Amino acid sequence: MTSTMRAMVLHTPRTPLVLEERPVPSPRAGEILVRVSACAVCRTDLHVVDGELPETALPLIPGHEIVGRVEARGTGVIHIDVGERIGIPWLGGTCHLCDYCRSGHENLCDHPSFTGYTRDGGFASHVTADANYAFPLPENMSDRDAAPLLCAGLIGWRCLTKAGEGKALGLYGFGAAAHLIAQVAQWQGRQVYAFTRPGDTGAQRLAMDLGCVWAGGSDDATPVPLDAAIIFAPVGALVPIALRAVRKGGRVVCGGIHMSDIPQFPYRLLWGERAICSVANLTRADAVDFLALAAQIPLQVKTTSYPLEKANEALNDLREGRLNGAAVLIPGD
């Protein structure tokens, strides 16, 4: 086992990541050491790098959609084997003691840790993780295709469950999360309407190729009243737009960890027992449920691969809307 690793490190918000060589960390009690084979790039990584999330632990290795194989185990780890392929998501640990943890809402834990935010993540050749927050992956998916499941898929799944069981579902922002959850929703028998940046014909073509019944700009009128809408784009102005699109009793789910301010809107848009809710993080139960489902559905995962040292390029492509699907870093050797 090598003694050094490569990592893309954030030292100062709003500055490029720096490629560094570091000692490979040793797993502590309850942890595993993983050689990273793929790490997807998430919009949350952008929020971390751009300084939009508070109390970032710097210097930091971002990345929280990690696929790799276990190289070593800390004391007390018996349920994961050396050599096993696992996935490491955003939720890196919880306190198990607060009211939220004790009531089954560990995604709202008062003292959590997050991969690639409060602890080093997967923009590296190696990473350590709490073994209780790492998960086996569907064997019928490649490392590259499995990586976006660890956040885009998991957060999208939690959003979908929060949206209720309505048949007409609108997705605002058709990127990594939406292109996966659109397929899950269709597998459940729903009709999916995709709303993209105005003029983003590439994302609209992808949506139609993946079976959406309609795709257009976020400034276009919805062709039918929606039962629910999920907003993946971090744009607060989409909230009143989505409220206009949902029928009475419908729900608007905000899926991002960060969003620009929601503008003032008339109460009549909310009236009629419409509802707005947010999704925060994920639970381990979400991961178990979604990954089991992903093994059943023949998901088409749209990815663009980058070598580890091109992480800044991948982040910029995501920031500028040049990606369809998900960017994935491949550390290689």
N, C-alpha and C positions, 0 to 999 in steps of 0.2 A: 504493500500500500504506500502510495506516494506521501511525502511529508509536507509538500507545499501545494497550494491551490491558486487558481486564478479567480479574480473577482472584479466586478464593476462596482465601484464604491462612490456613494454620494457624500461629499464633504460639506458642501454649502448649497442650500436650496437655490434653484434657478440657475445652476451651473452644470456643465456636462459631468457625467460620471467618469471616473478615472479607473483605468485598468491597472490592477495591482496584483502582486504575488504575495500571498500570506501563508502562514503555517496552517495546515489542516487542523480544524478544531477537534478536540476529543469530546465524545459524548459524555455528558454528566449522567448521574443516576436518573433513570426513567427516560433517557433520550436515545436517539439513534443518529448515526452519522450516515449520510446519504451522498453517493456520487450522483450528481445531477446529469440527466440525459436530455432533458428539455424543460424549459421554463417559459410559459406564455407571458406576454406583456399586457397588463391590464390598465384600464383608465385610472384605477386607484394608484397604480405606480406613478402615473403622471401627477396626480394630486400630491403624492409624497415628494416627488422630485421638484415640483413647482412650488413647494412650500405652502400648499393650501390646507394641509392637515396640521394640527397643533402638536407640539411636544414630540417631534420626530427625534429618535435617538441617533445622533450623528457622532462619528461617521457611520454610515449604514449601507449595507448591501440590500437593495430592493429585490422584489420578486416574490410572488406568493401563489403561483400556479405551477407547482414543481412536480416533475416526474423523475424518479431515479431508483437506484437499487441500494439496499442497505449494505454498508461496508463494515460497520461495527455497531455494537450495542452497549449502552451503559448498564450498570447494575440494575437489576429488577425488571428488565425488559425480557419477557418470555413469550409474548404473543406475536412477535414479528421476528422472522428469521433473517440471518445474514444472507444476502443474495436475493431477497424478496423485492419485487417491484412494488413501489408504493407511491401514493400521491400526498403532497403536503399543501393544504389550503391556507387561506387568509387567517382563520382562527387558529392561533398558535398555542393557546392555553387559557384556562379560566381558574378562578379561585376556589370553586366548589363550595363556598361558604356563604356567599351573599344571598339575599332573598331571591334574586333572579336565578342563580344556579340551583338553589334548593327547590324552586318551583318549576323547573324544566325549561327555563328561558335563558340558557347559558349564553346565547347570542347577545344578551343585554348585561352580561356580567359587569360588576362595578370595578373589577381589577383584572382585566383580560390582558393577554399578550397577543400580538399580531405579527405574522410572518412578513418580513420585508418592511416593517414599520417600527415596531418596538423591539424586534429581534431580527438578526440578519436573515436574509432570504436567499432566493435561488438564482440571482444574476451572478452565478459563480459555478465553479466545477464541483464544489462540495458544500453541504449545509447540514447543520444539526437541527433536530426537531424533537419535540415532546412526542414520544411514541404513542401516547393516547390520542393524539390529534393528527395521526397519519393513517391512510386508508388504502387497502388493496384496490387495484384498478381493473376494469374489464380487460380480459385477455385478448379480446378481438379488436383492440384498438392499438395503434402504434403509439410510441412515446409522444411524438409530435402532436398527434390528434387528441391524445388523452389530456395533455397539459391544459387546454382552455376549459376543460370540465371543472377544474379545481377552483375557479372563481366565476368566470362567465357562466358556466353551467350551473354551479351551486347557487349563486345569487339569483340567477334567472329562475331556477326552480323554486326558490323561496318566494320570489315575486309572483310566480304563476299560482302557487297555492294561496297567496294572499289575495289574488285577483278574484277568487271564487270560481264557480263552475259555469259561468256564462259561456255561450257558444261563440259570440262575435267578440273577438279580442283584438285590440289595437296595440301595436308596439311602436313606440316613438324612439327613434334612434336604432338603426339596423346594423349593429356591429357584432362584436364577438358574442355577447350574451344573447341578443335577439335572434341571431341566425341559428343558434342551438335551440332556444326555447320555442321558436316558431315551429320547429320540427316536432318537439315534444307535444306542443298544443295540438298540432294536427293529428298526431298519433292518438291523442285523447278524443278526437272527433270535433275539434273546434275549427272555426274559420278565422284565419289570421289576416289582419290588415296592417301593412307595413308603412310607417311614416318616416321618411328620411330627411336629411338636409335638402332644402329646395334645390332642384337641379342635379342631385346626386344620382345620375342614371345607373352608375355601376352598382350601388347598393340596391336600387330598385330592381335591376335585372337579377341580382342574386336572390332577392326576396321571392320573385316570381319563379325562378328556377327551383327554389326550395319548396314551392307549393303554396305560397301565400295567394289568397284569392284576389288581392289588390295591392298595389304599391304606388305611392306618390309622395309628394313633398309634405312636410309638416304644415305648410300653409294651404294645402288643398283640403277641401271639405270631405269629410268621411262619406263614403257612398251609402252607408247604412248606420243607424244608431248602434253604438257599441255597448255591449254588456259590461266591459271593463277595458281599461287601458293601463299599460305598463310603460313608464318613462325610464328609459335607460340613458338617454342623453342628459348631461349635467346642466340643463338649461331650464331655469325656473319659469321662463315665459311659456314653456310648454304645458304647465299645469292648468291655467285657464283654458288653453286650447283643447286639452284633453277633456276637461270638464264639459266643454261645449259638445264634445263628440259622444259622451256616454249618455245613455238613456237614464230615466228616473230610476233610482235604486242602484245605479252603477257605481263602480269604484275605480279610482285612479291610484295606482301604486307607483311610488317614487323609488327607484331601485338603486340609486347611487349613494355613495358615502358622502359626497360633496355635490352641491348644486348651487348655481347662481341664485340670487334673491328672486323669490316669487313676486311678481308685480301685483298690485292691488287689482281686485276684480269684483264685479257686482255679486251680491249675495244670491241672485237668481240663478247663477251658474251652479251653486252648491245646493240650492233648494231642491226639493224633490227626493230627499233622502239619498242624494249622491254623497260619496265619502272620499276622502283623501287619506292615504296612509303611507308610511315609509317602511323600508326594509333595512334592518341593521344587521350586518354580519351574517352568520349562519350558525346552526347547531350541528353537533356530530350526527344527530339523527337525520338532518337534512342530507348530509354527505352519504350516509348509508343508504337512504332511500333513493337518492338521485343516481348514485353510481350503480345501484342494482338495476334501475330502470334503463340507464344508458347502455347496459349490457344487452338489453332486449331490443332496443330500437336501433335500426341501422342508421345512426346519425351520420350525416355528411358534414365533416368539419372542414371549414375553409381556413387555411393557414398560409402565412408567408414566413419562411424561415430566415433567420439571421444568425451569423456566428456571434459568440458571446461579445467579442470586442466591438461589434456593431450595435450594441444596446442603445446608444444615443440616437443612432439613425432610426431604429425601430420606434423609440419614443417619439421622435419628431414626426415620423410617418403617421403614428396614431394621433398625435396632437393636431396635425394638419388635415386629418381626414383622408389620407391617401390609401388607407387599408380597407379591403373588404374581408370581413372575418377577423381572424386573430393573428397577431405577430407572435412568433415563437423563437426564443433564443436556444441555440444548440451549442453547448459548451465544447463538445468534442474532446480531444485529448490534449 
